[in-house]
């Protein structure tokens, strides 16, 4: 973690750093509410733009990070209210409550290992990260990812292997050394 | 079994964890696991990462911070550009405003050097004068009027201190405006009296025609106006900045031509009026006397004559000491 950013005197290069550092996690956070990547990105863009416009006058008592995440949550909830589809809202409301319980807007309750995994995922080259996320989080089959991205299934396989391999080496020191008994993995098939 | 033949790479192990391997491949992996503790550990670690990654909440999304920054940078740059032009515009507007101020200042100096006109009455009695536009003004004692050289040409604006009675010459093109501090009167042509009280209240009494009374309300930052017609009066109250209706005292409006009309006016008020208009001090401690109503018209500038008439009317006595009169019952 770097030194605390003073938003009132931030210049463009520092703003760029702040942006790139938090963009992925903020999008993840926004996505949690709006369930749409494009909308999530739009929200995050707007929050950052507002931050830039008001940077000189803005008063942030906590950290810039928690300010950003709080803004995201408020913007997302406003948007959801605005959409005003009752059923949808209910769902989002649930996800909010659920989310509220486990996380106080700034990912602070994540375990050290989870934090590191998240950081490592964010470090992945863009295409690799995209493939990994689609497989792991969107539950897409390799074939589906390949078709969607217009690449070969072999590339997907390679990229997946490199992604998980990278995560493993990044986290090596933190991974438990206890050996698991693997038989359960095959029994399903 | 040959170790090299059975080499399993991360890609295969990942595919295995993602559930994309066939039964045949899985058997192969089992054999590979049995080969060494190292292999087991490798899959073990990959599995922990795979499972833990799946627990991330909120889940990661496949965004591109780099592309997103490009977009953000464009937006930021466009914004900064617009701020700069805005600043230029403000500077430009400021300079325009500055030149206007300079022009105003110069013209003010110019008009003031050419015509700083003040009509002041420092005498204890009212004086009557004719203004450049032909209007007649009677200035009460210790009152003054300020107006500029252009008065009657492109404006008919006056600033009043004290009290004045105006007989305004009709000019529909140039409104006649009396500035009385907290407010004032705007007319086209009529007869009215304006008196600024000591507490800055402004009393307006209309004799003839129609006037517009105005008052600047500093709170709401706008101007309140009221129309007064013949025989109507109003008070602009300094404390509330409101225009209040007021009963017209006949005495108030005729001082300028030495005609004082008292119409059922209690002596207390009569004394007050006389005190003001003649710059004297009438004292009467008897409330019965003070309440007596007076009905008369005085057409004189001789105060002794007036006091004589009043005391004889009510069978009273008075003593005089300089400009102090004391009224008593005999």
HADDOCK unambig.tbl for C-alpha pairs under 7 A between the chains (distance, minus, plus):
assign (segid A and resid 20 and name CA) (segid B and resid 65 and name CA) 5.34 0.50 0.50
assign (segid A and resid 20 and name CA) (segid B and resid 66 and name CA) 6.98 0.50 0.50
assign (segid A and resid 20 and name CA) (segid B and resid 69 and name CA) 6.96 0.50 0.50
assign (segid A and resid 23 and name CA) (segid B and resid 65 and name CA) 5.84 0.50 0.50
assign (segid A and resid 24 and name CA) (segid B and resid 61 and name CA) 6.96 0.50 0.50
assign (segid A and resid 24 and name CA) (segid B and resid 63 and name CA) 6.26 0.50 0.50
assign (segid A and resid 24 and name CA) (segid B and resid 65 and name CA) 6.52 0.50 0.50
assign (segid A and resid 25 and name CA) (segid B and resid 60 and name CA) 6.84 0.50 0.50
assign (segid A and resid 27 and name CA) (segid B and resid 61 and name CA) 6.67 0.50 0.50
assign (segid A and resid 28 and name CA) (segid B and resid 58 and name CA) 5.73 0.50 0.50
assign (segid A and resid 28 and name CA) (segid B and resid 59 and name CA) 5.87 0.50 0.50
assign (segid A and resid 28 and name CA) (segid B and resid 60 and name CA) 4.92 0.50 0.50
assign (segid A and resid 28 and name CA) (segid B and resid 61 and name CA) 5.28 0.50 0.50
assign (segid A and resid 29 and name CA) (segid B and resid 58 and name CA) 5.58 0.50 0.50
assign (segid A and resid 32 and name CA) (segid B and resid 58 and name CA) 5.83 0.50 0.50
assign (segid A and resid 45 and name CA) (segid B and resid 72 and name CA) 6.67 0.50 0.50
assign (segid A and resid 49 and name CA) (segid B and resid 76 and name CA) 6.95 0.50 0.50
assign (segid A and resid 114 and name CA) (segid B and resid 52 and name CA) 6.65 0.50 0.50
assign (segid A and resid 114 and name CA) (segid B and resid 53 and name CA) 6.96 0.50 0.50
assign (segid A and resid 114 and name CA) (segid B and resid 56 and name CA) 6.51 0.50 0.50
assign (segid A and resid 117 and name CA) (segid B and resid 53 and name CA) 6.36 0.50 0.50
assign (segid A and resid 126 and name CA) (segid B and resid 64 and name CA) 6.54 0.50 0.50
assign (segid A and resid 129 and name CA) (segid B and resid 62 and name CA) 6.57 0.50 0.50
assign (segid A and resid 130 and name CA) (segid B and resid 62 and name CA) 4.77 0.50 0.50
assign (segid A and resid 133 and name CA) (segid B and resid 60 and name CA) 6.90 0.50 0.50
assign (segid A and resid 133 and name CA) (segid B and resid 61 and name CA) 6.55 0.50 0.50
assign (segid A and resid 133 and name CA) (segid B and resid 62 and name CA) 6.07 0.50 0.50
assign (segid A and resid 136 and name CA) (segid B and resid 54 and name CA) 6.59 0.50 0.50
assign (segid A and resid 137 and name CA) (segid B and resid 54 and name CA) 6.87 0.50 0.50
assign (segid A and resid 137 and name CA) (segid B and resid 59 and name CA) 6.87 0.50 0.50
assign (segid A and resid 157 and name CA) (segid B and resid 11 and name CA) 5.74 0.50 0.50
assign (segid A and resid 157 and name CA) (segid B and resid 15 and name CA) 6.87 0.50 0.50
assign (segid A and resid 158 and name CA) (segid B and resid 11 and name CA) 5.45 0.50 0.50
assign (segid A and resid 160 and name CA) (segid B and resid 11 and name CA) 6.22 0.50 0.50
assign (segid A and resid 160 and name CA) (segid B and resid 14 and name CA) 6.58 0.50 0.50
assign (segid A and resid 161 and name CA) (segid B and resid 10 and name CA) 4.67 0.50 0.50
assign (segid A and resid 161 and name CA) (segid B and resid 11 and name CA) 3.51 0.50 0.50
assign (segid A and resid 161 and name CA) (segid B and resid 12 and name CA) 6.99 0.50 0.50
assign (segid A and resid 161 and name CA) (segid B and resid 14 and name CA) 5.45 0.50 0.50
assign (segid A and resid 162 and name CA) (segid B and resid 10 and name CA) 6.85 0.50 0.50
assign (segid A and resid 162 and name CA) (segid B and resid 11 and name CA) 6.80 0.50 0.50
assign (segid A and resid 164 and name CA) (segid B and resid 14 and name CA) 6.81 0.50 0.50
assign (segid A and resid 164 and name CA) (segid B and resid 46 and name CA) 6.69 0.50 0.50
assign (segid A and resid 165 and name CA) (segid B and resid 10 and name CA) 6.03 0.50 0.50
assign (segid A and resid 167 and name CA) (segid B and resid 49 and name CA) 6.89 0.50 0.50
assign (segid A and resid 168 and name CA) (segid B and resid 45 and name CA) 6.45 0.50 0.50
assign (segid A and resid 168 and name CA) (segid B and resid 46 and name CA) 5.90 0.50 0.50
assign (segid A and resid 168 and name CA) (segid B and resid 49 and name CA) 6.40 0.50 0.50
assign (segid A and resid 175 and name CA) (segid B and resid 45 and name CA) 6.46 0.50 0.50
assign (segid A and resid 179 and name CA) (segid B and resid 41 and name CA) 6.51 0.50 0.50
assign (segid A and resid 179 and name CA) (segid B and resid 44 and name CA) 6.48 0.50 0.50
assign (segid A and resid 180 and name CA) (segid B and resid 44 and name CA) 6.34 0.50 0.50
